[in-house]
């Protein structure tokens, strides 16, 4: 900080800061970090669209974006400008208030969830004990945006797409909830920081090993939750004309677009934290590196690498699998994933009783 600002500016800032009451200092500091995290996430969302085009282009033998800016890196900003200058058309017989508020209900929960995400072992915006419950409640709010978008439009095509998407989200939300119960049993806390710390000690301590079925259920359910291929029946263009957001344009459509990619990043972050140790290092258990080696220390870099890997998996699935039929999606959610999670929770109870896996250090 001293290298960036003149001394007199720092002196003025410190005097003003010391004059503020403690509550105001807390609010200013928290607001600053909220802005930092939100701006970072929004920029990450923008470049995730670029990353997707490049990944799928590579897999399909195409070039991908390469015209706007060096290596096509300006393409996300070109997309944003295009959507901002387009007219937002509100259907004449729609519910105007709900039509406008629906995209916000999709995007805001995806951003607000980052308040409890532990980015490092020393930094989290809100270190609350009910973090896991907070995550589950906010990720469930997104379905309201989908339903309201389809209903408020006053269009049969949009309503049909909203109903299909809502039924899909509800089905897989239950499976994700049961998977989180398994994580709660292993971590012994609803605090995401405590859950991450419970996975410290090396690669073998990550929850992905004792909770492997729940890991796959959570990841695949996350793909379905975000309406991504091969679970994108809500946006089946050949069937229902883009689904619940068929009447949206301009900034309103951009909010749905941003919400989808923000949820991809969020699901990737939560999967990394809940099952792969979050900010814990891949090399933490490599004692031959020596005590205090930087490769063994927890850092934001490790979390970013894990998030990028799962984002790549999202795009890999899109480029690989065809769209499932709706009955196949419902059968997978209700008849496969929910029974698997219930059975594995029972298995976890047996593992806890036998004191193996995450429960091996419990007192007898």
C-alpha positions in Angstrom: 0.0 0.0 0.0 2.8 2.4 0.9 4.4 1.9 -2.5 1.1 2.7 -4.3 0.0 5.8 -2.4 1.8 9.0 -1.3 2.5 9.3 2.5 0.1 12.3 2.9 -2.8 10.3 1.4 -2.1 7.4 3.7 -2.0 9.7 6.7 -5.3 11.3 5.8 -6.9 7.8 5.3 -5.6 6.5 8.6 -6.8 9.6 10.4 -10.3 9.3 8.9 -10.3 5.5 9.5 -9.4 6.0 13.2 -12.2 8.5 13.5 -14.9 6.1 12.3 -16.8 4.1 14.9 -16.0 0.3 15.0 -19.4 -0.6 13.3 -18.7 1.8 10.4 -15.2 0.3 10.0 -16.6 -3.1 9.8 -19.2 -2.1 7.2 -16.7 -0.3 5.1 -14.2 -3.2 5.2 -16.9 -5.8 4.5 -18.3 -3.7 1.6 -14.9 -3.4 0.1 -14.3 -7.2 0.1 -17.8 -7.8 -1.2 -17.0 -5.6 -4.2 -13.7 -7.3 -4.8 -15.2 -10.8 -4.7 -18.2 -9.8 -6.8 -16.2 -8.0 -9.5 -13.8 -11.0 -9.7 -16.7 -13.4 -10.0 -18.4 -11.3 -12.7 -15.1 -11.1 -14.7 -14.6 -14.8 -14.3 -18.2 -15.4 -15.6 -17.3 -13.3 -18.7 -14.1 -15.2 -19.5 -15.8 -18.5 -18.7 -17.9 -18.0 -21.9 -14.6 -17.5 -23.8 -13.1 -20.6 -22.2 -16.2 -22.6 -23.2 -16.0 -21.6 -26.8 -12.3 -22.4 -26.9 -12.7 -25.8 -25.2 -15.6 -26.9 -27.4 -14.0 -25.5 -30.5 -10.8 -27.5 -29.8 -12.8 -30.7 -29.1 -14.8 -30.2 -32.4 -11.8 -29.2 -34.5 -12.8 -25.5 -34.7 -10.8 -22.4 -33.9 -13.2 -20.6 -31.5 -13.2 -16.8 -30.9 -10.1 -15.2 -32.5 -11.3 -11.9 -34.0 -12.0 -9.5 -31.2 -8.8 -8.5 -29.4 -5.6 -10.6 -29.1 -6.5 -14.3 -29.3 -10.1 -13.4 -29.2 -9.9 -12.3 -25.5 -12.2 -9.3 -26.2 -15.1 -11.5 -27.3 -16.8 -11.6 -23.8 -16.8 -7.7 -23.7 -18.2 -7.6 -27.3 -21.0 -9.9 -26.2 -21.8 -7.7 -23.2 -21.9 -4.5 -25.3 -24.1 -6.2 -27.9 -26.6 -7.3 -25.2 -26.5 -3.9 -23.4 -27.5 -1.9 -26.5 -30.3 -4.3 -27.5 -33.8 -3.2 -26.7 -35.6 -5.0 -23.8 -39.0 -5.9 -25.1 -41.6 -6.7 -22.4 -44.6 -8.6 -23.8 -47.8 -6.5 -23.7 -49.9 -8.9 -21.6 -47.1 -10.0 -19.3 -46.7 -9.2 -15.6 -44.2 -6.5 -16.0 -42.8 -6.5 -12.4 -42.3 -10.3 -12.2 -41.0 -10.3 -15.8 -38.2 -7.9 -14.8 -37.5 -9.4 -11.3 -37.2 -13.0 -12.5 -33.7 -12.6 -14.1 -32.4 -11.0 -10.8 -33.7 -14.0 -8.8 -31.5 -16.2 -11.0 -28.3 -14.2 -10.7 -28.4 -12.7 -7.2 -28.4 -16.0 -5.3 -25.4 -17.3 -7.3 -23.5 -14.2 -6.3 -24.7 -14.0 -2.7 -23.6 -17.5 -2.0 -19.9 -16.4 -2.3 -20.3 -14.7 1.1 -19.6 -17.9 2.9 -17.1 -19.5 0.5 -13.7 -19.8 2.3 -11.2 -18.6 -0.4 -8.2 -19.2 1.9 -7.5 -20.4 5.4 -7.7 -16.8 6.6 -10.2 -15.1 4.3 -14.0 -15.5 4.1 -16.5 -12.7 3.9 -19.0 -14.2 6.4 -17.6 -17.0 8.6 -21.0 -18.2 9.8 -21.6 -21.6 11.5 -24.7 -22.3 9.3 -22.8 -21.8 6.0 -23.9 -25.1 4.5 -27.5 -24.4 5.3 -27.1 -20.9 3.8 -25.7 -22.4 0.6 -28.5 -24.9 0.4 -31.2 -22.3 0.9 -29.7 -19.8 -1.6 -29.1 -22.4 -4.3 -32.8 -23.4 -4.0 -34.0 -19.9 -4.7 -32.9 -20.0 -8.3 -35.9 -22.1 -9.2 -38.2 -19.2 -8.4 -36.6 -17.1 -11.1 -37.2 -19.8 -13.6 -40.8 -20.3 -12.7 -41.6 -16.6 -12.6 -39.9 -16.0 -15.9 -42.0 -18.6 -17.6 -45.3 -17.6 -15.9 -44.9 -13.8 -16.0 -44.2 -13.9 -19.8 -47.8 -15.1 -20.5 -46.6 -17.5 -23.2 -47.4 -21.2 -23.4 -43.9 -22.0 -24.7 -42.2 -20.2 -21.9 -44.5 -21.7 -19.3 -43.9 -25.2 -20.6 -40.1 -24.7 -20.5 -40.4 -23.3 -16.9 -42.3 -26.3 -15.7 -39.9 -28.7 -17.2 -36.9 -26.8 -15.7 -38.6 -26.5 -12.3 -39.4 -30.2 -12.1 -35.8 -31.0 -13.0 -34.3 -28.6 -10.5 -36.5 -29.9 -7.7 -35.6 -33.5 -8.4 -31.9 -32.9 -8.4 -32.0 -30.4 -5.5 -33.2 -33.2 -3.3 -30.3 -35.4 -4.3 -27.9 -32.5 -3.7 -29.4 -32.0 -0.3 -28.8 -35.6 0.7 -25.2 -35.4 -0.6 -24.7 -32.3 1.6 -26.0 -34.3 4.6 -23.2 -36.8 3.9 -20.6 -34.0 3.9 -22.1 -32.7 7.1 -21.7 -36.1 8.7 -18.1 -36.3 7.6 -17.1 -32.8 8.5 -19.1 -32.6 11.7 -20.0 -28.9 11.1 -22.2 -26.7 8.9 -19.3 -24.2 8.6 -17.6 -24.5 5.2 -14.2 -23.4 6.7 -14.4 -26.2 9.3 -15.4 -28.7 6.6 -12.3 -27.6 4.6 -10.0 -27.8 7.6 -11.4 -31.4 8.3 -9.9 -32.4 4.9 -6.4 -31.1 5.7 -3.6 -33.5 6.1 -3.0 -34.5 2.5 -4.7 -35.9 -0.6 -5.9 -39.0 1.2 -7.8 -36.9 3.7 -10.2 -35.4 1.1 -13.8 -36.4 1.5 -14.0 -37.5 -2.2 -12.7 -40.9 -1.2 -15.1 -42.0 1.6 -17.9 -40.1 -0.1 -17.2 -41.0 -3.7 -20.8 -41.9 -4.7 -22.0 -38.6 -3.1 -19.3 -36.8 -5.0 -20.6 -38.0 -8.4 -24.2 -37.4 -7.4 -23.4 -33.9 -6.3 -21.4 -33.0 -9.4 -23.9 -34.5 -11.9 -26.8 -32.9 -10.0 -25.0 -29.6 -10.2 -24.9 -30.0 -14.0 -28.6 -30.7 -14.0 -29.3 -27.7 -11.6 -27.6 -25.3 -14.0 -29.6 -26.6 -17.0 -26.4 -27.5 -18.8 -26.1 -30.2 -21.4 -26.9 -33.0 -21.4 -29.7 -31.9 -19.0 -30.7 -28.8 -21.0 -34.2 -29.9 -21.9 -35.6 -26.6 -20.5 -33.8 -24.9 -23.4 -34.4 -27.6 -26.1 -34.6 -25.2 -29.1 -35.9 -27.9 -31.4 -38.8 -28.7 -28.9 -39.9 -25.6 -27.0 -38.1 -22.6 -28.5 -35.4 -21.8 -25.9 -37.6 -22.5 -22.9 -38.5 -20.2 -20.1 -36.5 -17.2 -21.4 -37.8 -17.3 -24.9 -39.4 -13.7 -24.6 -36.3 -12.1 -23.0 -33.9 -9.9 -24.8 -31.1 -7.4 -24.2 -30.0 -6.9 -20.6 -32.8 -9.2 -19.2 -31.5 -12.1 -21.3 -27.9 -11.2 -20.3 -28.8 -11.7 -16.6 -30.1 -15.2 -17.3 -26.9 -15.8 -19.3 -24.7 -14.5 -16.5 -26.7 -16.5 -13.9 -26.1 -19.8 -15.7 -22.3 -19.3 -15.9 -22.2 -17.9 -12.3 -23.9 -21.1 -11.2 -21.3 -23.2 -13.1 -18.5 -21.4 -11.2 -20.4 -21.7 -7.9 -21.1 -25.5 -8.3 -17.4 -26.0 -9.2 -16.3 -24.1 -6.1 -18.7 -25.9 -3.8 -17.6 -29.3 -5.2 -14.0 -28.4 -4.7 -14.6 -27.3 -1.1 -16.9 -30.1 0.0 -15.1 -33.0 -1.6 -11.5 -32.0 -2.7 -10.3 -30.0 0.3 -10.9 -26.5 -1.1 -7.8 -24.3 -0.7 -5.8 -27.2 0.8 -2.7 -28.2 -1.3 -2.5 -31.2 -3.5 1.0 -31.8 -2.0 0.2 -31.2 1.6 1.0 -34.8 2.5 4.4 -34.9 0.7 6.6 -34.8 3.7 9.8 -35.1 1.6 9.3 -31.5 0.4 10.2 -30.3 3.9 8.2 -28.5 6.5 6.8 -25.1 5.4 7.4 -25.7 1.7 5.2 -23.4 -0.3 3.7 -26.3 -2.3 2.4 -27.8 0.9 0.8 -24.6 2.2 -3.0 -23.8 1.7 -3.5 -21.1 -0.9 -6.2 -19.6 -3.1 -4.3 -21.0 -6.1 -5.2 -24.6 -5.3 -8.9 -23.7 -5.1 -8.7 -21.9 -8.4 -7.1 -24.9 -10.1 -9.8 -27.2 -8.8 -12.6 -24.8 -9.9 -11.1 -24.5 -13.4 -10.9 -28.3 -13.6 -14.6 -28.7 -12.8 -15.6 -25.9 -15.2 -13.7 -27.8 -17.9 -15.7 -30.9 -16.9 -18.9 -28.9 -17.5 -17.8 -28.0 -21.0 -16.4 -31.5 -21.7 -19.9 -33.0 -20.9 -21.5 -30.5 -23.2 -19.2 -31.4 -26.1 -19.6 -35.2 -25.5 -23.1 -36.2 -24.6 -26.3 -35.7 -26.5 -29.4 -34.3 -24.8 -31.3 -36.7 -22.6 -35.0 -37.3 -23.0 -37.0 -35.8 -20.2 -38.2 -39.1 -18.8 -34.6 -40.3 -18.6 -33.6 -37.2 -16.6 -36.5 -37.6 -14.2 -35.7 -41.3 -13.8 -32.1 -40.6 -13.1 -32.9 -38.0 -10.4 -35.7 -39.8 -8.6 -35.0 -43.5 -9.1 -31.2 -43.5 -9.1 -29.6 -40.5 -7.3 -31.9 -40.2 -4.4 -31.7 -43.9 -3.4 -27.9 -43.9 -3.9 -27.6 -40.9 -1.5 -29.8 -42.4 1.1 -28.0 -45.8 1.0 -24.6 -44.1 1.3 -25.7 -42.0 4.3 -26.4 -45.3 6.0 -23.0 -46.6 4.9 -21.5 -43.4 6.4 -23.2 -44.2 9.7 -21.6 -47.6 9.7 -18.2 -46.1 8.8 -18.6 -43.6 11.7 -19.5 -46.5 14.1 -16.4 -48.4 12.9 -14.3 -45.2 13.1 -12.8 -45.4 9.6 -12.3 -42.7 7.1 -13.0 -39.2 8.4 -14.1 -40.7 11.7 -10.9 -42.6 12.5 -9.8 -40.0 15.1 -13.0 -40.1 17.1 -12.7 -41.0 20.7 -14.0 -44.4 21.6 
